[in-house]
Amino acid sequence: MKHWQLRSLTFRATVLFAFIACVVVSGLGMYLYSSAKHALETRADYTLTGRVERFRNLLHDLYNLRQMEERPALFESMLGNEKDVRIFQRQGEAPFIYVNPDNMTPPQMTPVAIGGPLTIASLRNGTRSDGVRVRWVSALAQVGNHGGIVEITAAYVMTQESKMLSAYLLRVISAIALAAILTTLLGFLILKRGLMPLAAMSHRAAEITPANLSARLREEDAPTELRQLAGAVNAMLDRLEAGYEHLSQFSADLAHEIRTPVNILMGQTQVTLGQSRLPDEYEQVLESNLEELTRLSRIVENILFLAHADHAALTVERTPLVLVDELMKIADYFEGIAEERNMRFNVDANGTGNANVVMWRRAVNNLVINAIRYGEFGTTIRLGAHADQQGSTVIVENYAEPMSQEQMNRTFNRFYRGDKSRSEYTESSGLGLAIVKAIMTLHGGSATVTALQDGLIRYSLHFPLHLENDVDDK
């Protein structure tokens, strides 16, 4: 359970939200507490200075100190707080009014001179034994015009303010705790509701299986923040579905392609083993089996090449090659096969190309084999090539039965073959043009097919110039 909570987005977001709320509420509460404390302390300071200033005015209105000594209770009760300190004394003499309930010792103070302003700056800090803040002040007062000088020492004990601040601090702490609890609960509920689209997306994604690859996330029901994610996931699922279908079709085609030579091998072997035969007959069977095994080997080789090309496991080492010389070699090599169908070559090329020689020859060879296999009897196969600043282009043209552009584009698919899946001149596994496309992909080029007039079909291979960012992965 703990492991789940640590990984739960709702839990982590709730904790973080509650933490932020606590920090904000705590900061606000401490600010208000500090402001209230400062306001109470300032009010107490003004109260103290005001009362001492009133004492100075009262003393100035007296004719002599005897009037004050005769009514000490009046002056003793004028400061208000029963814990406050009131001390009146002639300079150098014992106090004639001494009110100090807690027997606090006044700090060292310089009395404010007669006529001097009594301000908050004149006050001194002190602390009672229980930690309550005390503010002290000392001032000189003139009694009448010639009645002598009295030193007034007064202190304001912030007993009531301390109780108020303690109660206020307790309320602030309670408010912080309550805010934390409410924020946690409300944050969890809000996040739980806000993340419901994610839960719906998760349930929808759980429905996607190899048997149900067409299911998609509902972008229109997703909030704005998740709509882009849903679109990206759907695009990924489209690619996966296409790849899965391609792989399934490839597997089915591969099984079908391999099944034919395997069945031939098994049938011939079973028939041969059915009875004793002459050595020449065994030799014929072995030769036939060798042909089928060679075909199987070629299929496996082509499949491995395509698998490596799909995973970018092949390194393309480019070298310059003379286009006309290479095409002439190919025309000479296939001249015998072409003559069997009364076909001939027309080579028209110039310039130099830049490609992997082995792959270049294999790609063009496959196009030529395809032209011989599916071209019309007695026609001419044109081999052309030219080079420019963008690279080199090889063209193979032949006349064949008319096909739609969609059918021609499918010729680059693996195991795709036209109406004539096999001929007496060459064998087809349906991988030749797929290998051409893979070779062009490795070169960063392109392979295209176009239908021209009168059944003329043109295959074009574009090999770009060698780029500086081509990397040898060997």
VEXVEX-227638 format. One record per atom (N, C-alpha, C): x, y, z. Coordinates in steps of 0.1 Angstrom, whole numbers, plus 2048, in hexadecimal, padded with zeros to 3 digits. Each point is the difference from the previous one (the first is absolute). Layout:
BEGIN
XYZ...
END
This chain:
BEGIN
8087F48007F880C80080980C80080A80080880980C8018078027F28047F57FA8068027F37F78067F67F37FC8007F68067F77FE80E80380080480D7FD80E80380C8097FB80C7FB80180B8087FC8008027F17FA7F77F98008017F17F38057FB7F68038097F38057FB80180E7FD7FC8047F480080E7FD7F68088087F57FB8037F680680980680380E8067F680580680180E80B80A8008098007F780B8098007FB80E7FD7F68027F77FB80D7FD7F980680C7F87F78077F980480C80980580B80B7F880380980380A80780D7FC8048027F480780C7FC7F680C8017F47FE7FC7F680B8017FD80480F7FF7F68087FE80280F80C80780680C7FC7FB80C80780580180E7FD7FD8037F380080E7FB7F58088087F47FA8027F680780780480380F8077F680680580280E80A80B8008098007F780A80B8007FA80E7FE7F68017F77FA80C7FD7F880580C7F87F78067F880380C80880380C80B7F880180980380C80780D7FE8048037F480780D7FE7F680C8037F37FE7FB7F680B8027FD80180F7FE7F48067FD80180F80B80680880D7FD7FD80B80680780180F7FD7FD8037F480080F7FD7F58078087F47FA8007F680780880380080F8067F580580480080E80A80A80380A8017F780A80A8027FB80E7FF7F68027F77FA80E7FF7F880380D7F87F68057F980280C80980380C80B7F880180980280B80680E7FF8048047F480680E7FF7F680A8037F47FF7FC7F580A8037FE80180F7FF7F48077FE80180E80B80680880D7FC7FB80B80680780180F7FE7FD8057F380080E7FE7F58078087F47FA8017F680680880480180E8067F580680580180D80B80B8038098017F680A80B8017F980E8007F78027F87F980D8007F880280C7FA7F58057F980180D80980480B80C7FA80180A80380B80580E7FF8048047F480580E7FE7F580A8037F47FD7FC7F580A8027FD80280F8007F58077FD80180F80C80780780C7FD7FD80B80780680080E7FD7FC8047F47FF80E7FC7F58068087F57F98037F580680880580280E8087F780580680280E80880C8008088037F680880C7FF7F780C8007F68007F97F780B7FF7F980380D7FC7F58077F980180D80A80680A80C7FB80080A80580A80380F7FD8008047F480280E7FC7F58098057F47FA8017F480880580080180F8087F880780080180F80880B8057FD80580C80880A80680D7FB8077FE7F480680B7FA8077FD7F180180A7F88057FF7F28007F77FB80B7FD80980A7F87FC80B7F27FC7FB7FB8077F67F37FD7FB8007F17FA80B7FD7FA8017F27FB8027F680B80880380A8027F780B7F37FD8087F880A8007F37FF8087F67F77F88017FF7F37F77F87F88087F67F78087F78068087F67F87F77F67F97F57FC8067F87F67F97FB8047F37FD80E7FE7FC8057F380A7FD7F680D80280380A7FE7F68047F17FE7FD7F980B8037F17FF7F77F97F67F48057FF7F67F97F87FF8067F280780A7FC7FF8067F38067F87F58097F78028067F97F57F77F57FA7F77FB8087F67F77FB8027F280380B7FA7FB8037F18028057FE80E7FA7F78078057FD80D80E7FB8018057FB7F580E7FA80080A80B7FC7FB80C7FC80980A7FC80880680B80B8067FD80A80680A7FE80F8007FF80680C7FF80F80180A80480C80A8077FD80A80480A80280F7FF7FD80880B80280E80080A80380C80A8087FD80A80380A80780D7FC80480780B80980B7FE80D7FB7FD8088087F880D7FB7FC8097FF80D8067F48018097FE80B7F87FB80D7F37FF8007F87FC80B7F97F37FD7FA7FA80B7F97F47FF7F28037F97FA7F77F97F38027F97F580380B7F880A7FC7F58038097F37F97FB8017FB7F37F57F77FB8087F57F97FD7F48058077F47FA7F57F57FE7FD7FE7F47F77F57FC8087F67F78037F58048087F67F87FC7F28057F47FB7FB7FA7F380580A7F57FF8077FF7F58097F47FE80E80380480380B80780D80380480B7FF7F57FC8067F580A8007F580A80B80280C7FD7FB80B80A8018018087F37FE80D8018018087F480D7FF7F98018017F380D8007F980680E80280D8007FC80780D8007FA8097F67FB80C8047F98097F780580E8038018087F580280F8027F38077FF7FC80680B7F28078007FF80A7F57F58017FA7FD80B7F680080D80780780A7FB80180C8077F28088007FF8098097F48088017FE8087F37F57FF7FB7FD8077F38047F87F48077F58028047F77F57F57F87FB7FF7FD7F37F57F87FB8017F18047F57FB8047FF7F28057FB7F87F48097F87F97FD7F87F48027F28037FC7F87F68027F180180F7FD8018088087F980F7FD80180580280E7F880680980580280E7FE7F48087F87F67FB7FD7F480880B7F67FF8007F780B80A7F68007F97F28028067F67FA7FA7F38018037F980D7F77F78058037F880B7F77F38008037F78087F87F48007FE7FB80F7F37FD8027FD7FA80D8057F28018007FB80C8067F28037F87F67F87F48027FC7F87F67F98018027F180880A7FB8028027F27F780B7FA7F88068087F780A7FB80880D7FD7FD8067F580880C7FC7FC80C80980A8088047FE80C80880780C7F97F980B80080680C7FB80280B80B80C80580180480980A80280E7FA7FE80A80980380E7FC80380880D80980A7FF80380980B80080E7FB7FA8098087FF80E7FC80080980C80580C7FE80080A80B7F48097FE7FA80480B7F480980080280C8097FC80C7FC80080C8097F380180780180180E7F48028087FE80F8017F58047FA7FD80F80080B8077F980180D80480B8087FB80D7FF8087FE7FE80D80C7FF8087FF7F580B7F87F67FD7FD7F680A80A7F480080B8017F88097F58007FF7F77F48097F67FF8007F77F57FE7F28057F77F97F87FD7F28048047F77F48067F58048037F67F67F57F57FF7FB7FE7F47F57F77FF8067F37F97FE7F58068047F37FA7F37F87FE7FD7FC7F47F47F87FD8037F47F77F87F68018027F47F87F27FB7FC7FF7FB7F47F37FB7FB8037F17FE7F97F78088017F27FF7F57FB7F68047FA7F57F77FC7F67F97F28037F980080C7FA7F38047F47FD7F77F780A7FE7F47FD7F88047FE7F28098087FB8057FE7F28067F27FE8077FB80A8077F37FF7F57F57FF7F58018087F67F78007F88007F27FE80C7FB7F98017F38097FA7F580D8038018097FA7F58017F18018007FB80C8007F18027F37FA7FA7F58068037F37FB7FB8008017F080580B7FC8008027F18097F67F980C7FE8068097F67FA7FA7F28007F97FD80A7F97F38017F67FF7F47F980B7FE7F68007F58077FF7F280C8067FF8077FF7F38047F27FE8067FA80A8047F27FF7F47F77FC7F58028077F47F87FD7FB8027F280180D7FB7FC8037F38097F97F680D80080380A7F97F77FD7F17FF7FD7FA80C7FD7F28007F37FD7F87F68088037F37FE7F98028027F180880B7FC8028027F28077F47F980A7FA8088077F57FA7F77F47FE7F77FE80A7F77F47FF7F68027F47FA80C8007F68037F58068007F380C8067FF8078017F38047F17FB8047F88098037F27FD7F47F97FA7F58018087F37F97FC7FB8067F37FF80D7FF7FA8067F480A7FE7F480D8018038097FE7F58007F27FA7FE7F68097FF7F37FC7F37FD7F77F58068057F47FE7F98008077F280680C8008018087F38097F97F780C7FB8058097F97F77FA7F37FB7F97F98097FA7F47FC7F68027F57F980B8017F68037F58078057F480A8088028078067F58087F67F88057F58068077F67FA7F87F47FA7F38028017F77F67FA8027FD7F180380B7F88037FD7F280C7F77FF80A80180880B7F78007FC7F28027F77FE80A7FB7F38037F97FA7F47F88097FA7F87FB7F48097FC7F580B8087FE80A7FD7F68077F38038037FE80D8067F38047F77F47FD7F38018047F77F57FD7FF7FE7F17FF80B7F87FF7FF7F280D7F97FA80B80480580D7FA7FC8017F18037F97FC80C8017F28047F87F87F67F78067F87F87F87F78077FD7F380C8067FE8087FE7F48087F48027FD7F67F78077F38008047FD7F28087F67FE8037FC7F27F47FC7F87F57FC8077F47FD7F97F780C7FE80480B8077F780C7FF80980C7FE8088007F680A80C7FE7F980C7FA7F37FF7FC7F980C7FB7FB80980A8007FC80D7FB80980A80980C8027FA80C80380880C8017FB80880C8088098057FC80880B7F780B7FA7F68048087F780A7FC80580E8028058067F680680E8017F580A8037F47FF7FB7F680A8027FB80180F8027F58077FC80080E80B80480A80C8017FB80B80380880180F80280580580C80280E80280B8057F780180D7FF8098077F780E7FB8028047FF80D80E7FC8048037F27FC7F67F77FF8027F27FC7FD7FD7F27FB80A7F97FC7FD7F280C7FD7F780A80880280C7FE7F88077F28037FF7FC80D8057F38047F87F57F97F38018017F77F67FA8037FF7F180280C7F98038007F280D7F97FD80A80280880D7FA7FE7FF7F18027F97FC80B7FE7F18027F97FA7F57F58067FB7F97FB7F58087FE7F380980B7FE8097FF7F480A7F48028047FE80C8097F58037F97F37FE7F37FF8047F87F47FE7FE7FD7F17FE80B7F87FF7FE7F280C7FA7FA80C80580480C7FA7FB8027F28057FD7FD80C8017F28057F67F77F97F48057FE7F77F77F88047FD7F280580B7FA8067FE7F280B7F680080980280A80C7F78017FC7F28037F67FF8097FB7F28047FA7F97F47F78087F97FA7FA7F480B7FC7F68098097FE80B7FD7F78087F48048037FF80D8077F48057F87F37FE7F38018037F77F57FF8007FB7F17FE80A7F77FF7FD7F280E7FA7FB80B80680580D7FB7FD8027F28047FB7FD80D8027F28057F87F67F87F38057FC7F87F77F88067FD7F280580B7FA8067FF7F380D7F780180880280A80C7F98027FD7F18017F67FD8097FC7F28027FC7FA7F37F88077F87FB7FB7F380B7FE7F680A80A80080B7FF7F78097F48038027FE80D80A7F58047F97F37FF7F28008017F97F38008027F97F28008087F58017F97F380C7F87FE80C80680280C7F87FE8027F580B7FB80280C8007F580A7F77F57FC7F58037FB7F77F57FC8067F87F48068087F78067F97F480B7F780580880580980B7F88067FB7F38077F58028087FB7F58077F97F67F67F98057F67F97F77F680A7F87F880A8077FB80A7F97F88087F680880380380C8077F78097F77F48037F48028047F77F58037FE7F67F47FE8077F47FE7F77F480D7F87FE80B80780180D7F97FD8027F480A7FD80280D8027F680A7F57F57FF7F68027F87F57F67FF8057F37FA80A8007F98067F47FA80E8027FC8077F57FE80E8007FC8018067F280B8087FE8028077F380E7FF7FC8028037F480E8007FA80880C80580D7FF80080880C8047FD80D7F87FD7FE7F47FD80C7F87F38078047F77F88047F380680580280780D8097FA80980280780D80880D7FD8098007F680780C7FD7F780B7FB7F67FC7F87F680A7FB7F880680B7FC7F88097F880580C80980980880D7FD80280880880880280E7F98027FF7F380180D7F87F48098017F47F97FF7F48088027FF80680E8037F780A80080580E80980C80280C7FF7F980A80B8027FA80D7FA7F97FF7F57FA80C7FB7F680680A7F87F88067F680580A80780680C80B7F980480780580C80780D7FD8058017F380680D7FC7F680B8007F47FD7FC7F580A8007FD80380F7FF7F78097FE80380E80B80880680D7FD7FC80B8088057FF80E7FB7FC8027F47FF80E7FA7F58078087F57FA8037F580680780580480E8077F780780580380D80A80C8008088007F680A80A7FE7F980E7FE7F68007F87F880C7FD7F980580D7FA7F78077F980480C80A80580B80B7FA80180A80580980580E7FC8028027F480480E7FB7F580A8037F47FD7FE7F58098037FF80380F8027F58087FF80280F80B80980480C7FF7FB80B8098047FE80E7FB7FA8017F47FD80D7FB7F58078097F67F98047F680580980580680D80B7F980580580480D80D8097FE8028057F480C8087FD80D7FA8058017F37FE80C7F980480B7FF7F67FC8057F380A8007F680780D7FE80D8007FD80780C7FE8028027F17FD80C7FC8018047F280E8077FD8097F97FA80D8067FC7FF8047F280080C7FD7FE8057F280E8027F98007FD7F480B8027F77FC8057F38088077F97FC8057F27FF7F57F67F78017F77FF7F67F57FC8067F38057FB7F57FC8067F37F37F97FC7F68087FE7F37FB7FE7FF7F87F38058057F57FF7F97F38077F280180C8008068077F38017F87F68087FA80480B7F97F78087F37FB7F97F98087F97F47FC7F98047F77F480B8027FA8047F77F58037F280580780080C8027F38067F37F88037F78078057F37FA8037F97FB7F38008087F67FA7FD7F38077F37FA80D8008018077F47FB7FD7F48087FE80180D7FE7F58097F27F97FD7F68097FE7F27FB7FE7FD7FE7F18098027F77FD8007F27FB7F27FC8067F58057FB7F37FC7F27FD8057FD80480C7F27FE8057F68087F880480C7FC7F78097F97FE7FB7F280A7FA7FA7FF7FB7F27F67F48007FF7F980A7F67F58017F28057FE7FE80C8037F28067FE80180B7F580A7FF7F88028097F580080E80480680380C80180D80580E8057FF80280D7FF80D8067FF80180C80980D80580280280B80980580C7F87FC80C80580480D7FA80680880C80D80280080780780B80380E7FC7FB80A80980380E7FD80380680E80D80280280480580D80C8097FF80280980A80B80980180280480F80C80480380380580D8057F580980280480D8047F780A7F780080C7FE7F58067F880080C8087FD80D7F980180B8077FE80D7F77F78098047F38017F77F78078097F48047FA7F78088067F38037FF7F77F380B7FC7FB8007FA7F37F87F38008027F880A7F97F38017F18028017FB8098087F28038017FB8067F48078097FA7FC8077F37FD7F57F68097F77FE7FF7F67F67F47F78037FE7FD80D7F57F78047F38077FD7FF80C8037F38077FD7FD8017F180A8037F87FD8017F27FE7F37FA8077F68057FE7F27FB7F27FB8027FA80380C7F37FC8037F68077F780280D7FD7F78077F78017F97F280C7FD7FB8027FA7F37F97F28008027F880A7F97F38017F18027FF7FB80A8087F28027FF7FB8047F28088087F97FC8057F38007F47F680A7F78028007F47F77F47F78037FD7FE80D7F67F78047F28057FB7FD80C8027F38057FE7FF8097F380B8027F97FF8087F47FA7F87F47FB8087F67FA7F97F580B7FA7F77FC7F57FA8097F87F78048097F580E8007FD8058067F480180F80180080680D80180E80280E80480480380D80180D8058047FF80580E80A7FD80880280480E80A80C8007FC80C80480980B80080680280E80E80080080780380C80680E7FF7FC80980880580E80080580480D80980A80080680680C80580E7FD7FF80980A80680D7FE80380580E80A80980180480680D7FF80F7FF7FD80680C7FF80F80180580380E7FD80D80480580580D7F97F980B7F47FB7FE7F97F980B8047F28028067FA7F68047F28017FE7F97F27FE7F38007FE7F97F47F37F97FF7FA7FE7F47F47F97FE8017F57F67FB7F48048017F47F77F17FE7FB7FE7FD7F37F37FE7FB8007F27F97F67F88027FD7F47F97F28007FB7FF8007F27F38017FA7FE7F37F87F37FB8007FC7F57F87F28017FD7FB7F97F57F27FF7FD7FA7F48067F48018067FA7F58077F18037FF7F87F68067F28018007FC80C8087F78087FC7FC80C8087FB7FD80E8058088097FB7FE80E7FD80E8067F780080A7FD80D80680C80580980080D80380B8058088017FA80E7F47FC8057FF7FA80D8077F28007FD7F97F58067F27FE80F8027FF80580A7F880E8017FE80780480D7FA80980880680380D8017F48097F77F77FF8007F480980B7F67FC8068027F480B7F77FC80C80180A80180B80780B80180A7FD7F980D7F47FB8027FC7F880C8067F28008037FB80B8067F38017F67F57FC8057F77F87F97F47FC7F58047F680080D7FB7F68037F68057FC7F27F87FA7F98037FC7F27F48027F78038027F37F68037F77F87F47FC7F98007F67F87F57FC8087F37FD80C8037FB80A7F57FD8097FF80C7FD7F78088087FE80C80D7F97FE8017FA7F480C7F87FD8017FE7F180B8007FB8027FD7F180A7F67FE8017FC7F480A7F57FD80E8057FF80280D80180D8067FE80780480D7F880580980580380E7F67FC80A80580080D7F87FD80B7FD80C8087F58018067FC80C8087FC7FB80E80480880A7FC7FE80D7F880C8057FE80A7F87F980C80480780980980D7FF80180880880980A8097F88017FE7F380A8087F87FE80F8017F48057FD7FE80E8017FF80680E7FD7F780A80080480E80F8038048097F77FB80E80280380580D7F97FB8037F480480D7F97FC80B8097F48008057FB80B80980880180D8047F580680880080C80E8067FD8067FC7F580D8057FC7FF8107FE7F68047FA7FE80F7FE7FF80780E7F97FA8097FE80580D80D8018078087F67FF80E80080680880B7FB7FE8047F380880A7F97FA80E8037F48008067FA80D8027F98057F37FE7F77F67FA8047F37F27FC7FF7FB7FE7F47F27FC7FD7FF7F77F47F67F88007FC7F77F57F28037FC7FE8037F47F28037FB7FD7F97F37F37FE7FD7FC7FA7F47F58087FA8018027F37F68087F97FB7FA7F37F48017FD7FA7FA7F480080B7F58077FD7F580080A7F57F77FB7F58018067F47F67FD7F58037F27FB7F57FA7FA8017F37F98067F58087FD7FF80D8057F580880E80180480780C7FE80D80180580180380E8087F880780280180F80E80580380180A80980E8058038027FF80F80B7F98048047FF80D80C80A80280080880A80B80A8028067FE80D80D8008018077FF80D80980D8017FD80880B80880C80280A7FE80B80D8017FD80A7FE80A80680E8037FD80680D80580D80380F80080280680C7FF80E8018028047FC80F80C7FC8018057FC80E80080C8097F97FF80B7FF80B80A80B7FF80A80380B80780B80080A7FB7F980C7F38008037FB7F980C7FD7F17FE8047FB7F47FF7F17FF80B7FA8097FC7F78088097FA80A8037F27FD80C7FC8018047F27FF7FE7FA80D7F77F78017FC7F980D8097F48038097FE7F88087F480280980180C
END
